[in-house]
Amino acid sequence: MSESPFHLAFPVSDLEATRAFFVDVLGCRVGRTDERWIDFDFFGHQISAHLRPEEVSASRTNEVDGDAVPVRHFGVVLAWEKWHELADRLRDAEVEFLIEPHTRFEGKPGEQATMFVQDPSGNALEFKSFRDPDQLFAT
């Protein structure tokens, strides 16, 4: 578990599809559940998927280093090897990438590996990694 895990609640349109994606595809563990929400162990952080189909909406994008990055997204920074393992896992599961795994800001401060996927409700998730973790807040 992370020293300071974050908590995020987000809307979904289908709890069972969400459970299948987060457990079977991403490898998250299920925590507490109810008929209208599910808690997940999201790489040591707590996220809560709440059944609110009327609040699920398409995300707008901003250009970041040549990519159309969904403005509304969440994710996690993984260790370099864990990021590559997840990228392989997602490819093996034939998950469609919003943004394919690649290196962003190559040769510049903040150089990072990044990839984006969507959950079954269209929520965008970013997974990133830094060879040098000190570059996380590089300017």
Backbone bond lengths (Angstrom), bond angles and torsions (degrees), N, CA, C in turn:
res aa  C-N    CA-C-N  psi(-1)  N-CA   C-N-CA  omega(-1)  CA-C   N-CA-C  phi
1 M - - - 1.447 - - 1.524 108.94 -
2 S 1.315 115.15 143.41 1.452 121.56 177.09 1.523 110.09 -64.03
3 E 1.324 116.72 150.95 1.463 121.39 178.73 1.527 111.22 -60.87
4 S 1.324 117.06 -37.72 1.464 122.34 178.86 1.524 108.83 -131.99
5 P 1.321 117.20 77.43 1.465 118.55 -177.48 1.528 111.14 -66.33
6 F 1.326 115.51 143.18 1.451 119.25 175.48 1.523 109.28 -91.91
7 H 1.322 115.55 166.65 1.457 122.94 174.95 1.519 107.28 -127.96
8 L 1.327 115.84 136.02 1.454 121.53 178.40 1.518 108.45 -139.80
9 A 1.325 116.97 131.66 1.460 122.59 173.00 1.531 106.89 -109.07
10 F 1.332 116.22 139.22 1.460 119.80 -177.17 1.526 109.68 -146.68
11 P 1.346 117.20 152.68 1.462 120.81 -177.61 1.523 111.97 -82.91
12 V 1.336 115.00 145.91 1.466 121.39 173.81 1.526 109.02 -136.73
13 S 1.323 115.26 161.53 1.462 120.00 -179.21 1.527 112.95 -102.39
14 D 1.342 117.74 -13.16 1.465 121.19 -176.95 1.529 108.20 -151.78
15 L 1.333 116.52 110.05 1.473 120.21 -176.38 1.528 112.60 -66.42
16 E 1.323 118.01 -40.58 1.465 119.06 -176.87 1.527 111.83 -69.22
17 A 1.326 117.36 -39.82 1.467 120.12 176.05 1.529 110.06 -65.00
18 T 1.333 115.94 -37.41 1.466 120.66 177.70 1.520 110.21 -64.87
19 R 1.325 116.99 -45.65 1.466 121.00 178.06 1.527 110.35 -58.08
20 A 1.318 117.00 -47.36 1.464 120.82 -178.75 1.527 111.08 -60.54
21 F 1.323 118.02 -43.33 1.461 121.44 -179.40 1.528 111.19 -64.84
22 F 1.326 116.83 -50.74 1.461 119.44 -175.48 1.528 112.25 -70.02
23 V 1.324 118.18 -34.24 1.466 121.00 -179.55 1.526 111.20 -84.88
24 D 1.329 117.19 -56.26 1.461 120.88 -172.15 1.527 113.46 -76.15
25 V 1.321 117.58 -35.02 1.463 120.16 -177.09 1.532 111.35 -92.50
26 L 1.341 116.76 -50.42 1.464 119.36 -176.73 1.523 113.91 -87.53
27 G 1.332 117.83 -17.10 1.465 120.64 178.44 1.517 114.49 82.22
28 C 1.343 117.28 21.01 1.468 120.89 179.10 1.525 110.62 -77.36
29 R 1.319 115.28 153.45 1.466 122.09 175.63 1.520 108.32 -96.43
30 V 1.341 116.06 142.56 1.468 121.54 177.49 1.521 109.24 -83.85
31 G 1.323 115.71 136.62 1.463 122.67 173.85 1.519 108.95 -102.68
32 R 1.317 115.31 -133.73 1.465 119.23 179.58 1.520 110.51 -67.73
33 T 1.334 115.48 151.03 1.464 120.40 178.50 1.520 109.92 -139.85
34 D 1.297 114.05 162.67 1.453 123.46 175.85 1.525 105.37 -148.15
35 E 1.296 117.90 175.96 1.465 118.51 179.70 1.529 112.30 -70.36
36 R 1.343 118.36 -13.30 1.467 121.31 -177.86 1.531 113.77 -120.85
37 W 1.344 118.84 2.22 1.461 120.69 178.53 1.522 111.32 -158.11
38 I 1.341 114.58 159.53 1.463 123.13 177.41 1.531 107.61 -139.48
39 D 1.331 116.64 131.84 1.462 121.59 171.24 1.527 108.50 -93.67
40 F 1.327 115.82 139.89 1.457 121.62 176.89 1.526 109.75 -124.74
41 D 1.330 115.35 146.68 1.459 122.37 167.95 1.526 105.20 -85.66
42 F 1.321 115.93 100.28 1.458 123.66 -175.04 1.532 108.28 -98.89
43 F 1.337 115.16 82.12 1.457 121.53 179.50 1.527 111.10 57.20
44 G 1.337 116.44 42.05 1.458 121.78 178.76 1.516 114.86 91.60
45 H 1.321 117.32 1.70 1.463 122.45 178.83 1.520 108.83 -117.96
46 Q 1.319 116.78 156.88 1.464 120.44 -178.33 1.522 109.96 -101.58
47 I 1.324 115.48 119.98 1.460 119.98 172.90 1.517 108.06 -120.57
48 S 1.330 115.79 147.97 1.465 121.96 -177.23 1.519 109.48 -126.01
49 A 1.318 115.46 116.31 1.463 121.48 176.50 1.529 107.83 -88.90
50 H 1.321 116.09 119.13 1.466 121.72 -179.30 1.519 109.68 -109.01
51 L 1.322 116.21 131.63 1.453 121.47 178.97 1.532 109.14 -70.36
52 R 1.321 116.02 101.83 1.470 124.06 -179.88 1.525 107.65 -147.66
53 P 1.337 117.71 68.08 1.474 119.33 -175.18 1.524 113.69 -57.37
54 E 1.326 117.03 -29.03 1.468 119.51 -179.71 1.525 112.69 -70.69
55 E 1.327 118.00 -13.39 1.467 121.29 -179.68 1.524 113.11 -101.35
56 V 1.320 117.40 -5.59 1.458 121.08 177.90 1.523 107.35 -77.44
57 S 1.320 116.39 127.15 1.468 119.61 -178.46 1.510 110.50 -143.14
58 A 1.328 114.48 159.36 1.461 120.06 178.03 1.521 109.30 -69.38
59 S 1.291 114.88 146.94 1.463 120.89 -178.87 1.517 110.25 -97.18
60 R 1.292 115.73 143.69 1.467 121.58 171.67 1.521 107.20 -83.82
61 T 1.334 115.70 165.99 1.462 119.34 -178.21 1.524 110.96 -124.39
62 N 1.325 114.63 157.47 1.461 124.48 169.70 1.512 107.11 -126.24
63 E 1.318 116.97 146.42 1.455 119.58 177.48 1.522 109.94 -78.62
64 V 1.339 115.59 129.49 1.464 122.74 176.26 1.525 106.76 -133.57
65 D 1.315 116.17 112.57 1.468 122.19 178.40 1.528 111.44 49.96
66 G 1.339 115.89 41.86 1.460 121.12 176.07 1.517 115.56 87.90
67 D 1.334 119.08 -1.87 1.464 122.16 179.37 1.524 110.51 -107.21
68 A 1.321 117.24 145.71 1.463 122.88 173.69 1.534 107.27 -85.90
69 V 1.324 115.88 90.52 1.464 122.30 -174.92 1.531 109.79 -85.19
70 P 1.342 117.04 127.02 1.459 119.16 176.46 1.532 109.95 -60.42
71 V 1.323 116.33 128.27 1.458 119.86 -178.58 1.523 109.99 -64.33
72 R 1.316 117.57 -46.79 1.460 120.30 178.52 1.525 107.93 -89.66
73 H 1.318 115.70 108.25 1.462 120.77 177.08 1.523 108.70 -157.57
74 F 1.322 114.46 165.02 1.455 120.48 172.06 1.504 107.13 -142.58
75 G 1.321 115.91 168.57 1.446 118.68 -179.16 1.505 111.47 179.81
76 V 1.314 114.30 -158.37 1.453 119.91 -175.64 1.530 108.78 -148.86
77 V 1.324 115.22 150.28 1.459 122.15 174.17 1.530 106.52 -96.39
78 L 1.301 115.76 121.71 1.463 121.89 -177.96 1.522 110.94 -108.17
79 A 1.316 115.72 159.13 1.462 120.85 171.05 1.534 107.84 -61.32
80 W 1.327 116.49 151.81 1.466 122.29 -174.14 1.529 112.61 -51.51
81 E 1.318 117.79 -50.35 1.469 120.79 -179.02 1.524 111.79 -66.98
82 K 1.324 117.40 -38.84 1.476 121.06 179.00 1.528 110.50 -64.09
83 W 1.328 116.71 -37.84 1.464 120.51 178.21 1.533 109.93 -61.96
84 H 1.328 116.91 -45.68 1.462 120.71 -179.87 1.528 111.35 -66.26
85 E 1.327 117.24 -37.55 1.470 120.36 176.04 1.523 110.42 -62.54
86 L 1.338 117.27 -42.51 1.464 120.12 178.89 1.526 110.90 -66.52
87 A 1.322 117.76 -41.61 1.469 120.32 177.50 1.526 110.23 -57.82
88 D 1.323 117.40 -44.03 1.470 121.09 177.82 1.526 110.77 -64.38
89 R 1.320 116.86 -41.73 1.472 121.06 179.55 1.525 110.77 -61.43
90 L 1.330 116.76 -43.22 1.459 121.08 179.64 1.529 110.88 -66.34
91 R 1.329 117.49 -41.23 1.465 120.32 176.79 1.528 110.37 -62.60
92 D 1.350 116.59 -44.81 1.461 120.55 -179.93 1.529 111.70 -61.58
93 A 1.337 116.85 -33.60 1.463 121.71 178.57 1.527 111.71 -82.76
94 E 1.336 116.31 1.08 1.459 123.34 -179.64 1.526 112.60 56.12
95 V 1.344 114.35 39.17 1.459 120.31 175.39 1.528 107.77 -73.69
96 E 1.329 116.31 135.65 1.458 120.78 177.91 1.529 108.69 -79.36
97 F 1.303 116.51 127.20 1.460 121.67 179.43 1.514 109.77 -87.05
98 L 1.331 116.71 135.99 1.465 120.43 167.98 1.516 108.45 -71.67
99 I 1.333 115.23 -42.44 1.460 123.13 174.26 1.523 106.59 -133.63
100 E 1.316 115.86 118.66 1.463 122.06 -177.86 1.528 111.21 -59.32
101 P 1.330 117.07 151.45 1.467 120.27 175.64 1.532 110.71 -58.32
102 H 1.320 115.65 128.94 1.464 121.23 179.21 1.523 109.42 -165.33
103 T 1.338 115.64 176.96 1.459 121.98 177.66 1.518 108.96 -99.06
104 R 1.329 114.93 129.60 1.466 122.43 178.78 1.532 108.63 -107.70
105 F 1.308 116.36 150.20 1.475 123.74 179.55 1.529 110.99 57.21
106 E 1.319 115.73 39.12 1.461 120.68 -176.07 1.526 111.44 -56.65
107 G 1.340 115.37 128.33 1.453 122.42 178.97 1.520 114.43 74.80
108 K 1.342 116.98 7.60 1.467 121.53 -178.35 1.528 109.36 -119.20
109 P 1.337 116.64 166.14 1.472 118.10 174.38 1.528 110.35 -57.34
110 G 1.311 115.92 137.89 1.455 120.53 -179.66 1.521 114.12 84.02
111 E 1.334 118.23 13.76 1.467 120.62 178.43 1.525 108.81 -52.24
112 Q 1.338 115.26 134.35 1.464 119.58 -173.85 1.518 111.49 -152.73
113 A 1.311 114.92 152.08 1.455 121.30 168.51 1.524 106.06 -87.89
114 T 1.327 117.41 138.56 1.461 120.58 -178.03 1.519 110.46 -146.69
115 M 1.316 114.70 155.14 1.469 122.03 172.83 1.520 107.44 -159.37
116 F 1.324 115.99 151.32 1.461 122.71 178.54 1.518 109.83 -127.06
117 V 1.326 115.70 139.26 1.460 123.17 172.67 1.531 107.58 -134.52
118 Q 1.331 115.93 171.75 1.458 121.41 174.58 1.511 109.51 -119.34
119 D 1.341 116.13 145.30 1.450 119.69 170.89 1.532 107.99 -80.05
120 P 1.328 119.21 175.22 1.464 120.45 -177.16 1.536 114.47 -61.31
121 S 1.331 118.13 -17.76 1.467 121.29 178.38 1.528 112.51 -93.67
122 G 1.323 116.93 0.09 1.455 120.84 179.55 1.514 114.56 90.52
123 N 1.339 117.97 6.74 1.462 120.57 175.71 1.529 108.46 -71.35
124 A 1.330 116.23 129.62 1.462 121.04 -179.09 1.524 109.92 -84.78
125 L 1.332 115.64 135.53 1.462 122.76 177.98 1.522 108.69 -123.76
126 E 1.329 115.42 133.03 1.455 120.57 176.34 1.526 108.90 -111.83
127 F 1.318 114.90 136.43 1.453 122.00 173.83 1.520 105.91 -120.22
128 K 1.323 115.86 127.09 1.457 119.24 -178.43 1.513 110.12 -135.75
129 S 1.336 114.95 164.85 1.449 121.51 179.32 1.519 108.97 -154.37
130 F 1.308 114.90 153.25 1.463 122.48 178.86 1.520 108.20 -125.04
131 R 1.326 116.67 130.65 1.471 118.87 172.73 1.520 108.42 -59.45
132 D 1.340 115.02 -39.35 1.461 121.85 178.10 1.525 107.38 -111.61
133 P 1.344 118.08 101.23 1.460 120.86 -177.98 1.529 114.19 -56.85
134 D 1.327 118.08 -21.52 1.469 120.54 177.59 1.518 112.06 -68.24
135 Q 1.336 117.74 -10.81 1.464 121.62 179.40 1.535 112.88 -84.93
136 L 1.322 117.95 -1.94 1.468 121.40 -177.76 1.528 112.46 -52.38
137 F 1.316 117.85 -43.08 1.466 121.69 -179.03 1.532 111.74 -113.09
138 A 1.335 116.34 30.72 1.461 121.09 -179.11 1.531 110.33 -61.53
139 T 1.316 114.48 147.27 1.470 119.80 178.04 1.505 111.06 -115.83
